Amino acid sequence: KTFMLQHIATLADAAQADPALALSGAELSAQGWGTNWRTASAWFQQRDQLADNMAEVLQIWKNRGVSVIDEVDWVLHPLKSELNFPIGAPEDLTPKEVRYTLPMFLLQAPLALKVPPSEGMDGYGSGR
C-alpha cells in the first residue's frame, strides 16, 4: 500500500512539470525543484524516471507475484505467526498411527496414576 501511494505521489510530482514552466527561479527554488529551469528540468526527469521504474515493479508484483507479506518480523516469529497457506489435497502426516497414539499414551500415564490425596504432594513440592 505504501509503495502504491508513493508511486501516486511521484506521478503527481512529475505532473507538475508543465505548470512549473511559468515559474521564476525563486518560485522553483521555493518548491524545492532547483534554482533555475535547467535544474528543475533534471529534477522532473528524475521523478518521471522513478515513476516509470515504480510502475515496472508494480507490474512485476501484479503479473508474477504470489503474495506480498508485510511485517515479516511477525510472520517469521514462531510464536506470533499464524501464517498458513495450505495448498493441494489434504494428506495425513506420516507416521499416522504413531502421531495419534503416542500423545494419547503419554497423557494416559499420569492420569492412570492413582495417588490418594493424603499421600500426594502437600502443595510445596516436598512430597510429605
C-alpha positions as CSV (number, residue, x, y, z in Angstrom):
1,K,0.0,0.0,0.0
2,T,2.8,2.4,0.9
3,F,4.6,1.7,-2.3
4,M,1.5,2.4,-4.4
5,L,0.8,5.6,-2.5
6,Q,4.5,6.7,-3.1
7,H,4.0,5.8,-6.8
8,I,1.0,8.1,-6.9
9,A,2.9,10.9,-5.2
10,T,5.8,10.5,-7.6
11,L,3.3,10.7,-10.6
12,A,1.9,13.9,-9.1
13,D,5.3,15.4,-8.8
14,A,6.1,14.6,-12.4
15,A,2.8,16.1,-13.5
16,Q,3.9,19.4,-12.0
17,A,6.4,19.9,-14.9
18,D,4.0,21.8,-17.2
19,P,2.8,24.3,-14.6
20,A,6.4,24.8,-13.5
21,L,7.3,26.2,-16.9
22,A,5.7,29.6,-15.9
23,L,7.6,29.9,-12.6
24,S,10.6,32.1,-11.9
25,G,13.8,30.8,-10.4
26,A,12.8,31.9,-6.9
27,E,9.5,30.2,-7.2
28,L,11.2,27.0,-8.5
29,S,13.6,27.1,-5.6
30,A,10.7,27.6,-3.1
31,Q,9.1,24.4,-4.4
32,G,12.4,22.5,-4.0
33,W,12.8,22.0,-7.7
34,G,16.1,23.9,-8.2
35,T,17.2,27.5,-8.7
36,N,16.6,27.6,-12.5
37,W,14.7,25.7,-15.2
38,R,17.7,23.5,-16.1
39,T,18.0,22.0,-12.6
40,A,14.2,21.9,-12.3
41,S,14.0,20.0,-15.6
42,A,16.6,17.5,-14.3
43,W,14.5,17.1,-11.1
44,F,11.3,16.4,-13.1
45,Q,13.1,14.0,-15.4
46,Q,14.4,12.1,-12.3
47,R,10.9,11.9,-10.8
48,D,9.5,10.8,-14.2
49,Q,12.1,8.0,-14.4
50,L,11.4,7.0,-10.8
51,A,7.6,6.8,-11.6
52,D,8.3,4.6,-14.6
53,N,10.6,2.3,-12.5
54,M,7.9,2.0,-9.8
55,A,5.3,1.2,-12.4
56,E,7.5,-1.7,-13.6
57,V,7.8,-3.0,-10.1
58,L,4.1,-2.9,-9.6
59,Q,3.6,-4.7,-12.9
60,I,6.0,-7.4,-11.7
61,W,4.1,-7.8,-8.5
62,K,0.8,-7.9,-10.3
63,N,1.8,-10.4,-13.0
64,R,4.3,-12.7,-11.2
65,G,3.7,-12.1,-7.5
66,V,2.3,-14.8,-5.3
67,S,1.8,-12.8,-2.2
68,V,3.2,-9.7,-0.6
69,I,4.0,-10.3,3.1
70,D,4.2,-7.3,5.3
71,E,5.6,-7.3,8.9
72,V,8.0,-10.1,8.1
73,D,9.3,-10.0,11.7
74,W,5.9,-11.1,12.9
75,V,5.4,-13.6,10.1
76,L,8.7,-15.4,10.8
77,H,8.4,-15.4,14.6
78,P,7.5,-19.0,15.5
79,L,5.3,-17.9,18.5
80,K,3.5,-15.0,16.9
81,S,2.9,-16.2,13.4
82,E,-0.4,-17.6,12.2
83,L,0.7,-17.8,8.6
84,N,-0.9,-20.8,6.9
85,F,-1.1,-21.4,3.2
86,P,-2.5,-24.9,2.7
87,I,-2.2,-26.0,-1.0
88,G,-3.1,-29.2,-2.7
89,A,-5.3,-32.0,-1.5
90,P,-5.3,-32.8,2.3
91,E,-2.9,-35.6,3.3
92,D,-2.3,-37.3,6.6
93,L,1.2,-36.8,8.0
94,T,3.2,-39.9,8.4
95,P,3.5,-42.0,10.5
96,K,-0.2,-41.5,11.0
97,E,-0.8,-44.1,13.7
98,V,2.1,-43.1,16.0
99,R,1.2,-39.4,15.5
100,Y,-2.1,-40.0,17.3
101,T,-1.4,-42.9,19.6
102,L,1.8,-41.7,21.2
103,P,0.5,-38.5,22.6
104,M,-2.6,-40.3,24.0
105,F,-0.3,-42.9,25.6
106,L,1.8,-40.2,27.2
107,L,-1.3,-38.4,28.6
108,Q,-2.7,-41.7,30.0
109,A,0.4,-42.4,32.2
110,P,-0.1,-39.5,34.7
111,L,-3.9,-39.9,34.5
112,A,-3.6,-43.6,35.3
113,L,-1.5,-42.9,38.5
114,K,-3.9,-43.0,41.4
115,V,-2.4,-41.5,44.4
116,P,-4.7,-40.8,47.4
117,P,-4.7,-37.1,48.4
118,S,-3.1,-37.8,51.8
119,E,-0.1,-39.5,50.1
120,G,0.4,-36.9,47.3
121,M,2.3,-33.6,47.3
122,D,1.5,-31.2,50.1
123,G,1.4,-28.2,47.7
124,Y,5.0,-27.1,48.4
125,G,6.8,-29.8,46.4
126,S,8.2,-31.7,49.5
127,G,6.1,-34.8,49.0
128,R,5.4,-35.1,52.7
